[in-house]
Protein backbone atom coordinates (compact mmCIF):
# COMPACT_ATOMS: atom_id res chain seq x y z
CA UNK A 1 0.00 0.00 0.00
CA UNK A 2 1.45 3.33 -1.02
CA UNK A 3 0.22 6.49 0.66
CA UNK A 4 -1.17 9.17 -1.62
CA UNK A 5 0.49 12.54 -2.16
CA UNK A 6 -1.32 14.37 0.65
CA UNK A 7 0.23 14.53 4.10
CA UNK A 8 -2.06 13.66 7.03
CA UNK A 9 -4.41 10.81 7.82
CA UNK A 10 -4.81 8.11 5.18
CA UNK A 11 -6.96 4.98 5.35
CA UNK A 12 -7.60 1.87 3.33
CA UNK A 13 -10.71 -0.25 3.85
CA UNK A 14 -11.01 -3.88 2.79
CA UNK A 15 -14.46 -5.50 2.65
CA UNK A 16 -15.74 -8.91 1.73
CA UNK A 17 -19.36 -9.95 2.07
CA UNK A 18 -20.00 -12.73 4.55
CA UNK A 19 -16.53 -12.73 6.21
CA UNK A 20 -16.02 -12.04 9.90
CA UNK A 21 -14.11 -8.83 10.53
CA UNK A 22 -15.31 -7.17 7.37
CA UNK A 23 -14.91 -4.30 6.77
CA UNK A 24 -11.30 -3.94 7.96
CA UNK A 25 -9.70 -0.49 7.93
CA UNK A 26 -5.96 0.22 7.84
CA UNK A 27 -4.78 3.65 9.01
CA UNK A 28 -1.50 5.44 8.35
CA UNK A 29 -0.27 9.00 8.67
CA UNK A 30 1.56 10.56 5.74
CA UNK A 31 4.23 13.16 6.47
CA UNK A 32 5.50 15.80 4.08
CA UNK A 33 8.61 15.04 2.06
CA UNK A 34 11.72 17.18 1.86
CA UNK A 35 11.28 20.92 1.37
CA UNK A 36 11.60 21.76 -2.33
CA UNK A 37 9.59 24.86 -3.21
CA UNK A 38 7.77 27.99 -2.05
CA UNK A 39 4.13 28.88 -2.69
CA UNK A 40 2.05 31.99 -2.03
CA UNK A 41 -0.80 30.59 0.06
CA UNK A 42 -2.16 34.09 0.73
CA UNK A 43 -1.76 36.70 -2.01
CA UNK A 44 -1.14 40.41 -1.30
CA UNK A 45 -4.21 42.64 -1.60
CA UNK A 46 -5.37 43.03 -5.22
CA UNK A 47 -5.33 46.83 -4.86
CA UNK A 48 -3.68 49.03 -2.24
CA UNK A 49 -2.97 52.74 -1.82
CA UNK A 50 0.65 53.86 -2.28
CA UNK A 51 2.59 53.85 0.99
CA UNK A 52 -0.20 52.07 2.90
CA UNK A 53 0.37 48.55 4.24
CA UNK A 54 -1.46 45.89 2.23
CA UNK A 55 -4.76 45.05 3.94
CA UNK A 56 -4.03 41.42 3.09
CA UNK A 57 -0.36 40.65 3.75
CA UNK A 58 1.22 37.78 1.80
CA UNK A 59 1.88 34.37 3.36
CA UNK A 60 4.42 32.04 1.76
CA UNK A 61 4.52 28.34 2.57
CA UNK A 62 7.48 25.98 2.28
CA UNK A 63 6.27 22.85 0.50
CA UNK A 64 7.46 19.43 -0.63
CA UNK A 65 7.25 18.35 -4.28
CA UNK A 66 3.58 17.34 -3.78
CA UNK A 67 2.48 20.71 -2.36
CA UNK A 68 2.36 19.61 1.30
CA UNK A 69 3.49 22.13 3.92
CA UNK A 70 6.80 21.06 5.45
CA UNK A 71 5.99 21.84 9.09
CA UNK A 72 9.59 21.28 10.21
CA UNK A 73 10.95 24.01 7.88
CA UNK A 74 12.18 27.30 9.33
CA UNK A 75 14.03 28.73 6.29
CA UNK A 76 14.36 32.48 5.86
CA UNK A 77 12.01 33.63 3.08
CA UNK A 78 12.67 36.94 1.33
CA UNK A 79 10.22 38.96 -0.79
CA UNK A 80 11.23 41.37 -3.54
CA UNK A 81 9.29 43.47 -6.03
CA UNK A 82 10.01 41.61 -9.27
CA UNK A 83 7.68 43.49 -11.62
CA UNK A 84 6.68 47.13 -11.61
CA UNK A 85 8.56 50.05 -10.12
CA UNK A 86 8.74 51.37 -6.59
CA UNK A 87 10.21 50.46 -3.24
CA UNK A 88 8.91 47.50 -1.26
CA UNK A 89 8.87 48.54 2.41
CA UNK A 90 8.10 46.64 5.60
CA UNK A 91 9.34 43.28 6.84
CA UNK A 92 10.66 41.72 3.62
CA UNK A 93 12.54 38.76 5.15
CA UNK A 94 11.13 36.40 7.80
CA UNK A 95 11.94 32.93 9.10
CA UNK A 96 9.17 30.43 8.49
CA UNK A 97 7.43 28.99 11.55
CA UNK A 98 6.13 25.46 11.02
CA UNK A 99 6.79 25.92 7.31
CA UNK A 100 4.84 29.19 7.02
CA UNK A 101 6.38 32.65 6.45
CA UNK A 102 3.95 35.40 7.45
CA UNK A 103 4.81 38.93 6.31
CA UNK A 104 3.75 42.18 7.98
CA UNK A 105 3.70 45.88 7.18
CA UNK A 106 4.49 45.54 3.47
CA UNK A 107 3.75 48.52 1.22
CA UNK A 108 4.88 49.99 -2.12
CA UNK A 109 5.28 53.70 -2.83
CA UNK A 110 4.73 54.02 -6.60
CA UNK A 111 1.47 53.51 -8.51
CA UNK A 112 0.96 50.90 -11.19
CA UNK A 113 -1.14 47.90 -12.13
CA UNK A 114 1.86 45.68 -12.87
CA UNK A 115 3.19 44.82 -9.40
CA UNK A 116 4.39 41.25 -8.68
CA UNK A 117 6.26 39.94 -5.64
CA UNK A 118 8.82 37.13 -5.79
CA UNK A 119 9.60 34.85 -2.85
CA UNK A 120 13.02 33.25 -2.47
CA UNK A 121 14.75 30.95 0.04
CA UNK A 122 18.13 29.28 -0.25
CA UNK A 123 17.90 25.85 -1.86
CA UNK A 124 14.19 26.07 -2.72
CA UNK A 125 12.36 26.83 -5.96
CA UNK A 126 10.95 30.36 -5.70
CA UNK A 127 7.39 31.57 -6.25
CA UNK A 128 5.69 34.67 -7.66
CA UNK A 129 2.51 36.37 -6.50
CA UNK A 130 -0.47 37.32 -8.60
CA UNK A 131 -0.27 40.74 -10.27
CA UNK A 132 -1.70 43.54 -8.12
CA UNK A 133 -2.30 47.31 -8.31
CA UNK A 134 -1.02 50.26 -6.29
CA UNK A 135 -3.20 53.40 -6.51
CA UNK A 136 -2.23 56.96 -5.61
CA UNK A 137 -2.49 58.29 -2.08
CA UNK A 138 -4.40 61.49 -1.23
CA UNK A 139 -3.31 64.72 -2.93
CA UNK A 140 -0.68 66.53 -0.87
CA UNK A 141 1.29 68.81 -3.19
CA UNK A 142 1.01 70.93 -6.31
CA UNK A 143 3.79 71.77 -8.76
CA UNK A 144 4.25 73.61 -12.08
CA UNK A 145 3.82 71.36 -15.10
CA UNK A 146 4.47 73.87 -17.86
CA UNK A 147 4.20 77.47 -18.97
CA UNK A 148 6.26 78.96 -16.14
CA UNK A 149 8.78 81.77 -16.76
CA UNK A 150 7.66 82.78 -20.27
CA UNK A 151 7.71 86.15 -21.95
CA UNK A 152 4.99 87.56 -24.18
CA UNK A 153 3.84 90.92 -25.50
CA UNK A 154 1.22 92.53 -23.30
CA UNK A 155 -2.29 91.63 -24.50
CA UNK A 156 -1.16 88.45 -26.34
CA UNK A 157 -1.25 84.83 -25.27
CA UNK A 158 1.85 83.13 -23.94
CA UNK A 159 3.23 80.28 -26.08
CA UNK A 160 2.54 77.58 -23.49
CA UNK A 161 -0.49 77.83 -21.21
CA UNK A 162 0.38 77.48 -17.51
CA UNK A 163 -0.51 74.09 -16.03
CA UNK A 164 -0.01 72.32 -12.73
CA UNK A 165 0.30 68.77 -11.44
CA UNK A 166 -1.29 67.56 -8.24
CA UNK A 167 0.71 64.77 -6.59
CA UNK A 168 0.51 62.52 -3.54
CA UNK A 169 3.20 62.30 -0.84
CA UNK A 170 5.23 59.89 -2.99
CA UNK A 171 5.17 62.05 -6.13
CA UNK A 172 2.48 60.01 -7.90
CA UNK A 173 0.10 62.12 -10.04
CA UNK A 174 -3.43 62.44 -8.64
CA UNK A 175 -6.18 62.64 -11.24
CA UNK A 176 -8.95 65.20 -11.01
C-alpha positions as CSV (number, residue, x, y, z in Angstrom):
1,X,0.0,0.0,0.0
2,X,1.5,3.3,-1.0
3,X,0.2,6.5,0.7
4,X,-1.2,9.2,-1.6
5,X,0.5,12.5,-2.2
6,X,-1.3,14.4,0.6
7,X,0.2,14.5,4.1
8,X,-2.1,13.7,7.0
9,X,-4.4,10.8,7.8
10,X,-4.8,8.1,5.2
11,X,-7.0,5.0,5.4
12,X,-7.6,1.9,3.3
13,X,-10.7,-0.2,3.8
14,X,-11.0,-3.9,2.8
15,X,-14.5,-5.5,2.6
16,X,-15.7,-8.9,1.7
17,X,-19.4,-9.9,2.1
18,X,-20.0,-12.7,4.6
19,X,-16.5,-12.7,6.2
20,X,-16.0,-12.0,9.9
21,X,-14.1,-8.8,10.5
22,X,-15.3,-7.2,7.4
23,X,-14.9,-4.3,6.8
24,X,-11.3,-3.9,8.0
25,X,-9.7,-0.5,7.9
26,X,-6.0,0.2,7.8
27,X,-4.8,3.7,9.0
28,X,-1.5,5.4,8.4
29,X,-0.3,9.0,8.7
30,X,1.6,10.6,5.7
31,X,4.2,13.2,6.5
32,X,5.5,15.8,4.1
33,X,8.6,15.0,2.1
34,X,11.7,17.2,1.9
35,X,11.3,20.9,1.4
36,X,11.6,21.8,-2.3
37,X,9.6,24.9,-3.2
38,X,7.8,28.0,-2.1
39,X,4.1,28.9,-2.7
40,X,2.1,32.0,-2.0
41,X,-0.8,30.6,0.1
42,X,-2.2,34.1,0.7
43,X,-1.8,36.7,-2.0
44,X,-1.1,40.4,-1.3
45,X,-4.2,42.6,-1.6
46,X,-5.4,43.0,-5.2
47,X,-5.3,46.8,-4.9
48,X,-3.7,49.0,-2.2
49,X,-3.0,52.7,-1.8
50,X,0.7,53.9,-2.3
51,X,2.6,53.8,1.0
52,X,-0.2,52.1,2.9
53,X,0.4,48.6,4.2
54,X,-1.5,45.9,2.2
55,X,-4.8,45.1,3.9
56,X,-4.0,41.4,3.1
57,X,-0.4,40.6,3.8
58,X,1.2,37.8,1.8
59,X,1.9,34.4,3.4
60,X,4.4,32.0,1.8
61,X,4.5,28.3,2.6
62,X,7.5,26.0,2.3
63,X,6.3,22.9,0.5
64,X,7.5,19.4,-0.6
65,X,7.2,18.4,-4.3
66,X,3.6,17.3,-3.8
67,X,2.5,20.7,-2.4
68,X,2.4,19.6,1.3
69,X,3.5,22.1,3.9
70,X,6.8,21.1,5.4
71,X,6.0,21.8,9.1
72,X,9.6,21.3,10.2
73,X,10.9,24.0,7.9
74,X,12.2,27.3,9.3
75,X,14.0,28.7,6.3
76,X,14.4,32.5,5.9
77,X,12.0,33.6,3.1
78,X,12.7,36.9,1.3
79,X,10.2,39.0,-0.8
80,X,11.2,41.4,-3.5
81,X,9.3,43.5,-6.0
82,X,10.0,41.6,-9.3
83,X,7.7,43.5,-11.6
84,X,6.7,47.1,-11.6
85,X,8.6,50.1,-10.1
86,X,8.7,51.4,-6.6
87,X,10.2,50.5,-3.2
88,X,8.9,47.5,-1.3
89,X,8.9,48.5,2.4
90,X,8.1,46.6,5.6
91,X,9.3,43.3,6.8
92,X,10.7,41.7,3.6
93,X,12.5,38.8,5.2
94,X,11.1,36.4,7.8
95,X,11.9,32.9,9.1
96,X,9.2,30.4,8.5
97,X,7.4,29.0,11.6
98,X,6.1,25.5,11.0
99,X,6.8,25.9,7.3
100,X,4.8,29.2,7.0
101,X,6.4,32.7,6.5
102,X,3.9,35.4,7.4
103,X,4.8,38.9,6.3
104,X,3.7,42.2,8.0
105,X,3.7,45.9,7.2
106,X,4.5,45.5,3.5
107,X,3.7,48.5,1.2
108,X,4.9,50.0,-2.1
109,X,5.3,53.7,-2.8
110,X,4.7,54.0,-6.6
111,X,1.5,53.5,-8.5
112,X,1.0,50.9,-11.2
113,X,-1.1,47.9,-12.1
114,X,1.9,45.7,-12.9
115,X,3.2,44.8,-9.4
116,X,4.4,41.3,-8.7
117,X,6.3,39.9,-5.6
118,X,8.8,37.1,-5.8
119,X,9.6,34.8,-2.9
120,X,13.0,33.2,-2.5
121,X,14.7,31.0,0.0
122,X,18.1,29.3,-0.2
123,X,17.9,25.8,-1.9
124,X,14.2,26.1,-2.7
125,X,12.4,26.8,-6.0
126,X,11.0,30.4,-5.7
127,X,7.4,31.6,-6.2
128,X,5.7,34.7,-7.7
129,X,2.5,36.4,-6.5
130,X,-0.5,37.3,-8.6
131,X,-0.3,40.7,-10.3
132,X,-1.7,43.5,-8.1
133,X,-2.3,47.3,-8.3
134,X,-1.0,50.3,-6.3
135,X,-3.2,53.4,-6.5
136,X,-2.2,57.0,-5.6
137,X,-2.5,58.3,-2.1
138,X,-4.4,61.5,-1.2
139,X,-3.3,64.7,-2.9
140,X,-0.7,66.5,-0.9
141,X,1.3,68.8,-3.2
142,X,1.0,70.9,-6.3
143,X,3.8,71.8,-8.8
144,X,4.2,73.6,-12.1
145,X,3.8,71.4,-15.1
146,X,4.5,73.9,-17.9
147,X,4.2,77.5,-19.0
148,X,6.3,79.0,-16.1
149,X,8.8,81.8,-16.8
150,X,7.7,82.8,-20.3
151,X,7.7,86.1,-21.9
152,X,5.0,87.6,-24.2
153,X,3.8,90.9,-25.5
154,X,1.2,92.5,-23.3
155,X,-2.3,91.6,-24.5
156,X,-1.2,88.4,-26.3
157,X,-1.2,84.8,-25.3
158,X,1.8,83.1,-23.9
159,X,3.2,80.3,-26.1
160,X,2.5,77.6,-23.5
161,X,-0.5,77.8,-21.2
162,X,0.4,77.5,-17.5
163,X,-0.5,74.1,-16.0
164,X,0.0,72.3,-12.7
165,X,0.3,68.8,-11.4
166,X,-1.3,67.6,-8.2
167,X,0.7,64.8,-6.6
168,X,0.5,62.5,-3.5
169,X,3.2,62.3,-0.8
170,X,5.2,59.9,-3.0
171,X,5.2,62.1,-6.1
172,X,2.5,60.0,-7.9
173,X,0.1,62.1,-10.0
174,X,-3.4,62.4,-8.6
175,X,-6.2,62.6,-11.2
176,X,-9.0,65.2,-11.0
